[in-house]
Amino acid sequence: MLAPRDVIRYTRSACSPLPCSVDIAPPVREQGTPPPLRDRLAGLLPELRAFARYLCGNRSEADDLVQEALLRTLRSLETREAEFLSGQIDLRAWALAVIRNAFHEQLRRRRREVALPETPAEEVATPPLQEEPGRLRDLSRALAELPPLLREAVILVGAQGLPYAEAAAICGVPVGTMKARVTRGRRLLAVALGAVTG
């Protein structure tokens, strides 16, 4: 007997209204990744998406980045299962590092591509109902304007709450460099937000 979540219903084509059922339970159960690791990774998804959104500044690019990072992380889970289960490798730090590395790979790839002029979509100017949404929008814009290295440092330490040592390990830099990046990033944010509010 199939559980409802194990069956996907879809229409064969736009011309055919006949639904078709596909049993996805066996492939899901046959995956090589142990359920506890998959569950821990699934629990990290909101945090990973938030980190990717702050790095990219764009929801759809962030979702693509998280998808790429999840594929890489799942491959790593299969080959390093014992290390993850024993706690030798912190899954959270690993997944954040994978997102960071994938983001920087995308940046390098974009620099090599022919740059086409981008015209940002006009935002509809609507007055905020409260002051908080305006402040959050200002903060998001200020974060998006930070250089990528400073932005990731501020997000890892400030928003994600990671200690400097763990954030430095994720970025592959010394702790002092991470502290300097966070300080410079916070300083630039203060200047940008001071200009907006003052």
N, C-alpha and C positions, 0 to 999 in steps of 0.2 A: 504494500500500500504506500503510495507516494504522499508525502506531506505537501500542502499547497505551496510552500516556499520552494519545494524541489522541482516544480514544474513551471516552465515558462510557456505562456500562450502567445502566439503571434499569428499574423495573417500571412499567408503564403506570398501574396503579391498585392499590389494595389487593385488589380482586377478581380482577385479571388477573395470573397468575403469569408471563406471557410477557415475557421481557426485550426491551428495545429498545435499539439502538445509535444514538448520536448522534455525529457527527463534529464535534469542536470545533476541529480544527486550522486550518481556513481563517479563522474569526473571530479566533483568537489571532494568526495571522500577519498579518492585515489591520489590526491595531491601529496607530494613528498613532505611538505612542511607540517610539523606537528601542530595539532590544534592549539596547545597553549601559546605557542609563538605566534600563530595567526591571530589569536584572540588579543594578545598583547599589542601586536602591530595594528589591529583594527582599533584598539583603544587609543592609539597614538594619532589616528587620522585627523581629528580636529586640530591638534597641535601642529601637525605637519602641514596641513592646509593653511593655517594661520601664518606660519613661518614662510611658506612659499608665497603667499599673497603679499606679505611685506617685502619680500625680496623682489618679486616681479612687479608689484603695483597694479596688476591686472588679474582679474578673477579667472579668465579662461586660460591665460598663460600659466597661472599658478596651478590650476587643475591638471594641465598637461605635465607640468613639472612634477607634481605629486605622483601622477600615474607612472612616469618614467622612473622616479625614485622607488616607488613600490615594486616595480618589476625588478629593479636591481637588488633591492633589499630581499625580496623573495628568493632570488637566485642565491644570494649570500646565506640565507637561512638554511637552504638545502645543503650547502657545502660546509657550513660552520655550525651545524645544529648543536653539537655538544658544547661549544664555547658559549653560545647564547643561553642554552638551558642552565649551564652551570653558573652563569653570571660573569664569566671572564670578559665578555663583551657586552656592554650596555646597549640594549636594543634602541633605546631612545636616542642616545648620542650617535649611534651608528646611522639611524634613519635620518637624523638632522644633518649629519655630515654628507650623506648621499644626496640629499636635496641641495645642499650648498655646492657640492661638486658638480652636480648636473646643471645648476644655475650658471656657474662659471664657465662650463663647457658651452652652454648656449650663448653666453656673452662673447666668448672667443669666436664662435661660429658666426655670429652676427657681424662681428668686426671684419671678418674675411669676406662676407657677402657684400655685394654692391648695395650701398645705402640708398634707399629710395626716400624721398622726403615724406615724412609722416605728418599728416594733419590730424591733430588730436580732435576727437569728437567734442563738439561744444556741449558743455554741461548746461542743463537748464537751470537758470538762476531762480531759485525759489527761496524765499526767506525762511529760515529755520523756525520751527514752532517753539523751540527752546534753545538755550545757549549751548548746551552740551553737544548736540549734533554738529554745530558749527566748529566747536573746538576739536572734535574728533576728525572732522574733515580737514581742518588746518594741520593737525598732527599728521594725518595720512599724507597730505601733500608735502609737508616738510620732510617726512621720512622718505618719500619717493624721490625727492631732490638730492638726498645724501648720496655720495659715491657708494657703489655697491659694497665695498669692503667695510666702510663705516656703518652702513645700514645693517649688514648682517651682524656686526658686533653689537650694535645697540639692541637689535631684536633678540639675539641669543641671550644677552645678559639682562637687558631691561625687561623685555616682554616675556621671554620664555623662563626667566628666573634662573638660568644656569649659573653656576659659579664660574669665575674667570678661568680657572684651570680647565674645566670641562669644555667651555666655549673655545679656549685656545686649542685644545686637542681636536675638536671638531674642525676648526679652521686650519690646523696644521701650522700654528705659529707659537712663538714663546708667550708665556703669560704676560710679560711686560708689554709686548706688542698688542695683545688683546686689550689690556688696560688703557693703553694710549689710544687705540682706535675708539674705544667706548667713550673716553674723555673727549676726544675731538668730535665724535658724532654728537654727543650730548651738547657740546658747546655750539656746534652748528645748528642744532635743533633749537636751542635757546635763542640764538640770534634770529633764526627764521620765525619762530613763534613770537618773539618780542616785536618784530617788525609787523606782524599780522595784528597783534593785539594792542600794540603801543603806538 
